Amino acid sequence: MMTRGAQASDDDPFRAALRGRLAAAGLPGVWGRRERCVVLELGFDDGIGLLAARDAWRSDPDRGTALHWVSWMPAPMPRDAIAARLATLRVPDATRRALVAAWPPALD
């Protein structure tokens, strides 16, 4: 579990997302001052930003009631590729399975 101010290990890509991608957006500090927090992300990539934010938001006692994540990507990875990528990033199993299960099918 990661809380505000906690340090992530440099060898843990999932936790490092809190310091990098989320910190650049002012998260998790921003949602502590709002009932709802909306994030617009351009370039979903492997989804680690969303997963790290979801994990941090759920563990933050000062969070609001809703976190909305809107992301756009012109060509999402295929489901099997996202599953493999998240496994290499050591995303917790339950978190990884939830994203892979909700992953949209490829468009033809």
TORKOL-4160 file (C-alpha; in steps of 0.2 Angstrom, whole numbers, padded with zeros to 4 digits, m for minus):
108
<pt num="1" X="0000" Y="0000" Z="0000"/>
<pt num="2" X="0006" Y="0017" Z="m0005"/>
<pt num="3" X="0002" Y="0033" Z="0004"/>
<pt num="4" X="0006" Y="0051" Z="0001"/>
<pt num="5" X="0024" Y="0054" Z="0005"/>
<pt num="6" X="0029" Y="0036" Z="0005"/>
<pt num="7" X="0044" Y="0031" Z="m0005"/>
<pt num="8" X="0044" Y="0018" Z="m0019"/>
<pt num="9" X="0059" Y="0007" Z="m0023"/>
<pt num="10" X="0068" Y="0011" Z="m0039"/>
<pt num="11" X="0066" Y="m0007" Z="m0044"/>
<pt num="12" X="0047" Y="m0007" Z="m0043"/>
<pt num="13" X="0040" Y="0000" Z="m0059"/>
<pt num="14" X="0022" Y="0000" Z="m0052"/>
<pt num="15" X="0026" Y="0010" Z="m0037"/>
<pt num="16" X="0038" Y="0021" Z="m0047"/>
<pt num="17" X="0023" Y="0027" Z="m0057"/>
<pt num="18" X="0017" Y="0036" Z="m0041"/>
<pt num="19" X="0033" Y="0047" Z="m0041"/>
<pt num="20" X="0034" Y="0049" Z="m0060"/>
<pt num="21" X="0018" Y="0050" Z="m0069"/>
<pt num="22" X="0006" Y="0054" Z="m0055"/>
<pt num="23" X="0017" Y="0066" Z="m0046"/>
<pt num="24" X="0019" Y="0076" Z="m0062"/>
<pt num="25" X="0000" Y="0078" Z="m0062"/>
<pt num="26" X="m0001" Y="0083" Z="m0044"/>
<pt num="27" X="m0008" Y="0067" Z="m0039"/>
<pt num="28" X="m0012" Y="0060" Z="m0026"/>
<pt num="29" X="m0012" Y="0077" Z="m0017"/>
<pt num="30" X="m0025" Y="0085" Z="m0029"/>
<pt num="31" X="m0039" Y="0073" Z="m0025"/>
<pt num="32" X="m0038" Y="0076" Z="m0006"/>
<pt num="33" X="m0045" Y="0093" Z="m0009"/>
<pt num="34" X="m0059" Y="0088" Z="m0020"/>
<pt num="35" X="m0075" Y="0077" Z="m0019"/>
<pt num="36" X="m0072" Y="0071" Z="m0037"/>
<pt num="37" X="m0056" Y="0071" Z="m0046"/>
<pt num="38" X="m0055" Y="0069" Z="m0065"/>
<pt num="39" X="m0039" Y="0065" Z="m0074"/>
<pt num="40" X="m0038" Y="0066" Z="m0093"/>
<pt num="41" X="m0023" Y="0056" Z="m0100"/>
<pt num="42" X="m0017" Y="0057" Z="m0118"/>
<pt num="43" X="m0007" Y="0041" Z="m0121"/>
<pt num="44" X="m0014" Y="0027" Z="m0110"/>
<pt num="45" X="0001" Y="0016" Z="m0115"/>
<pt num="46" X="0002" Y="0001" Z="m0103"/>
<pt num="47" X="m0011" Y="0008" Z="m0091"/>
<pt num="48" X="0002" Y="0008" Z="m0076"/>
<pt num="49" X="m0003" Y="0027" Z="m0073"/>
<pt num="50" X="m0021" Y="0022" Z="m0071"/>
<pt num="51" X="m0017" Y="0007" Z="m0060"/>
<pt num="52" X="m0005" Y="0016" Z="m0049"/>
<pt num="53" X="m0018" Y="0030" Z="m0047"/>
<pt num="54" X="m0032" Y="0018" Z="m0043"/>
<pt num="55" X="m0021" Y="0009" Z="m0030"/>
<pt num="56" X="m0016" Y="0025" Z="m0022"/>
<pt num="57" X="m0033" Y="0033" Z="m0022"/>
<pt num="58" X="m0041" Y="0017" Z="m0014"/>
<pt num="59" X="m0028" Y="0018" Z="0000"/>
<pt num="60" X="m0029" Y="0037" Z="0003"/>
<pt num="61" X="m0040" Y="0041" Z="0018"/>
<pt num="62" X="m0042" Y="0059" Z="0012"/>
<pt num="63" X="m0049" Y="0054" Z="m0005"/>
<pt num="64" X="m0065" Y="0061" Z="m0012"/>
<pt num="65" X="m0079" Y="0050" Z="m0017"/>
<pt num="66" X="m0075" Y="0048" Z="m0035"/>
<pt num="67" X="m0060" Y="0046" Z="m0046"/>
<pt num="68" X="m0064" Y="0047" Z="m0065"/>
<pt num="69" X="m0050" Y="0042" Z="m0077"/>
<pt num="70" X="m0052" Y="0047" Z="m0095"/>
<pt num="71" X="m0039" Y="0041" Z="m0107"/>
<pt num="72" X="m0036" Y="0041" Z="m0126"/>
<pt num="73" X="m0024" Y="0031" Z="m0136"/>
<pt num="74" X="m0025" Y="0029" Z="m0155"/>
<pt num="75" X="m0020" Y="0011" Z="m0156"/>
<pt num="76" X="m0022" Y="0001" Z="m0139"/>
<pt num="77" X="m0011" Y="m0014" Z="m0136"/>
<pt num="78" X="m0019" Y="m0031" Z="m0139"/>
<pt num="79" X="m0026" Y="m0039" Z="m0123"/>
<pt num="80" X="m0012" Y="m0052" Z="m0123"/>
<pt num="81" X="0001" Y="m0039" Z="m0125"/>
<pt num="82" X="m0006" Y="m0028" Z="m0111"/>
<pt num="83" X="m0007" Y="m0044" Z="m0099"/>
<pt num="84" X="0011" Y="m0048" Z="m0103"/>
<pt num="85" X="0017" Y="m0030" Z="m0101"/>
<pt num="86" X="0009" Y="m0028" Z="m0084"/>
<pt num="87" X="0016" Y="m0045" Z="m0078"/>
<pt num="88" X="0034" Y="m0038" Z="m0082"/>
<pt num="89" X="0030" Y="m0022" Z="m0072"/>
<pt num="90" X="0025" Y="m0033" Z="m0057"/>
<pt num="91" X="0008" Y="m0025" Z="m0055"/>
<pt num="92" X="m0002" Y="m0035" Z="m0042"/>
<pt num="93" X="m0011" Y="m0050" Z="m0048"/>
<pt num="94" X="m0029" Y="m0044" Z="m0044"/>
<pt num="95" X="m0026" Y="m0027" Z="m0051"/>
<pt num="96" X="m0018" Y="m0034" Z="m0067"/>
<pt num="97" X="m0033" Y="m0046" Z="m0069"/>
<pt num="98" X="m0046" Y="m0032" Z="m0067"/>
<pt num="99" X="m0038" Y="m0022" Z="m0081"/>
<pt num="100" X="m0035" Y="m0036" Z="m0093"/>
<pt num="101" X="m0053" Y="m0042" Z="m0090"/>
<pt num="102" X="m0060" Y="m0025" Z="m0094"/>
<pt num="103" X="m0048" Y="m0022" Z="m0109"/>
<pt num="104" X="m0058" Y="m0018" Z="m0125"/>
<pt num="105" X="m0057" Y="m0030" Z="m0140"/>
<pt num="106" X="m0046" Y="m0024" Z="m0155"/>
<pt num="107" X="m0055" Y="m0015" Z="m0168"/>
<pt num="108" X="m0054" Y="m0022" Z="m0186"/>
